[in-house]
Amino acid sequence: RRAKRERAAAHEEAVPSAHAIAERMDLESEIARAVAALPETQRVVLFMRFWEQAPPRVIARRLEVPVETVRTRLKRALTALREKLERTRGSEWKLA
């Protein structure tokens, strides 16, 4: 009975298709190019925030700038990235 119940409750794991994987890699490459095209001040705070996972206060201390400057740079960088991706991919990029 246990095996029957486990089989009934089990869900098939969703395995992405080769096409979906290629689309995801293409989007990631496009995001990387868009980040590389940002001004250095924005690129650096994005890298520190999302790659190093440093909070704004730590970034501010390391860059020797006010915390609000870090927040402003992050906001501007993310806005620029969103606008770029919406121009090139419409709203489909949000699904990824």
The 8 nearest C-alpha neighbors of each residue, nearest first, counted from 0:
[[1, 3, 2, 4, 5, 6, 7, 8],
 [0, 2, 4, 3, 5, 6, 7, 8],
 [3, 1, 5, 4, 0, 6, 7, 8],
 [2, 4, 0, 6, 1, 5, 7, 8],
 [3, 5, 7, 1, 2, 6, 0, 8],
 [6, 4, 8, 2, 7, 3, 9, 1],
 [7, 5, 9, 3, 8, 4, 2, 10],
 [6, 8, 4, 5, 9, 3, 10, 2],
 [9, 7, 5, 6, 4, 10, 3, 2],
 [8, 10, 6, 7, 5, 11, 4, 12],
 [11, 9, 12, 8, 7, 6, 13, 5],
 [10, 12, 13, 9, 14, 8, 6, 7],
 [13, 11, 14, 10, 9, 15, 16, 8],
 [12, 14, 11, 15, 10, 16, 19, 9],
 [13, 15, 12, 16, 11, 17, 19, 20],
 [16, 14, 19, 13, 20, 17, 18, 12],
 [15, 17, 19, 18, 20, 14, 21, 13],
 [16, 18, 20, 19, 21, 15, 22, 14],
 [17, 19, 21, 16, 20, 22, 15, 23],
 [20, 18, 22, 16, 21, 17, 15, 23],
 [19, 21, 23, 17, 18, 22, 24, 16],
 [20, 22, 18, 24, 23, 19, 25, 17],
 [23, 21, 25, 19, 20, 24, 18, 26],
 [22, 24, 20, 26, 25, 21, 19, 27],
 [25, 23, 27, 21, 26, 22, 28, 20],
 [24, 26, 22, 28, 23, 27, 21, 29],
 [27, 25, 29, 23, 28, 24, 30, 22],
 [26, 28, 24, 30, 29, 25, 23, 31],
 [29, 27, 31, 25, 26, 30, 24, 32],
 [28, 30, 26, 32, 27, 31, 33, 25],
 [29, 31, 33, 27, 28, 32, 34, 26],
 [30, 32, 28, 34, 29, 33, 35, 27],
 [33, 31, 35, 29, 30, 34, 28, 36],
 [32, 34, 30, 36, 35, 31, 29, 80],
 [35, 33, 31, 37, 36, 32, 30, 42],
 [34, 36, 32, 33, 37, 31, 42, 38],
 [37, 35, 33, 34, 32, 38, 42, 39],
 [38, 36, 34, 35, 42, 39, 41, 33],
 [39, 37, 41, 40, 42, 36, 35, 76],
 [38, 40, 42, 41, 43, 37, 35, 36],
 [41, 39, 43, 42, 38, 44, 72, 37],
 [42, 40, 72, 44, 39, 43, 76, 38],
 [41, 43, 39, 45, 40, 44, 37, 38],
 [42, 44, 46, 40, 45, 41, 39, 47],
 [43, 45, 47, 41, 46, 42, 48, 73],
 [46, 44, 48, 42, 43, 47, 49, 41],
 [45, 47, 50, 43, 44, 48, 49, 42],
 [46, 48, 51, 44, 45, 50, 53, 49],
 [49, 47, 52, 53, 45, 46, 44, 51],
 [48, 50, 52, 46, 51, 47, 45, 53],
 [51, 49, 46, 52, 47, 48, 45, 53],
 [50, 52, 47, 53, 49, 48, 46, 54],
 [53, 51, 48, 49, 50, 47, 54, 46],
 [52, 54, 48, 51, 47, 57, 58, 55],
 [53, 55, 57, 56, 48, 58, 52, 47],
 [56, 54, 58, 57, 59, 66, 69, 53],
 [57, 55, 59, 58, 54, 66, 60, 53],
 [56, 58, 60, 59, 55, 54, 53, 61],
 [57, 59, 55, 61, 56, 60, 62, 53],
 [60, 58, 64, 56, 66, 62, 57, 61],
 [59, 61, 63, 57, 58, 62, 56, 64],
 [62, 60, 58, 63, 59, 57, 64, 56],
 [63, 61, 59, 64, 60, 58, 57, 65],
 [64, 62, 60, 61, 59, 65, 58, 66],
 [63, 65, 59, 62, 68, 66, 60, 69],
 [66, 64, 68, 67, 59, 69, 63, 60],
 [67, 65, 59, 69, 68, 56, 55, 70],
 [66, 68, 70, 69, 65, 71, 64, 59],
 [69, 67, 71, 65, 66, 70, 72, 64],
 [68, 70, 72, 66, 67, 71, 59, 73],
 [71, 69, 67, 73, 68, 72, 74, 66],
 [70, 72, 68, 74, 73, 69, 67, 75],
 [73, 71, 69, 75, 41, 74, 70, 76],
 [74, 72, 70, 76, 71, 75, 77, 69],
 [73, 75, 71, 77, 72, 76, 78, 70],
 [74, 76, 78, 72, 73, 77, 79, 71],
 [75, 77, 73, 79, 78, 41, 74, 72],
 [78, 76, 80, 74, 79, 75, 73, 81],
 [79, 77, 75, 81, 76, 80, 74, 82],
 [78, 80, 76, 82, 77, 81, 75, 83],
 [79, 81, 77, 83, 78, 82, 84, 76],
 [82, 80, 78, 84, 83, 79, 85, 77],
 [83, 81, 85, 79, 80, 84, 78, 86],
 [84, 82, 80, 86, 81, 85, 79, 87],
 [85, 83, 87, 81, 86, 88, 82, 80],
 [84, 86, 89, 82, 88, 83, 87, 90],
 [87, 85, 83, 84, 89, 88, 82, 81],
 [86, 88, 84, 85, 89, 83, 82, 92],
 [89, 87, 85, 84, 86, 91, 92, 90],
 [90, 88, 85, 91, 86, 87, 84, 92],
 [89, 91, 92, 93, 85, 88, 94, 84],
 [92, 90, 93, 89, 94, 88, 95, 85],
 [91, 93, 94, 95, 90, 88, 84, 89],
 [94, 92, 95, 91, 90, 89, 85, 84],
 [95, 93, 92, 91, 90, 23, 89, 26],
 [94, 93, 92, 23, 91, 26, 22, 27]]
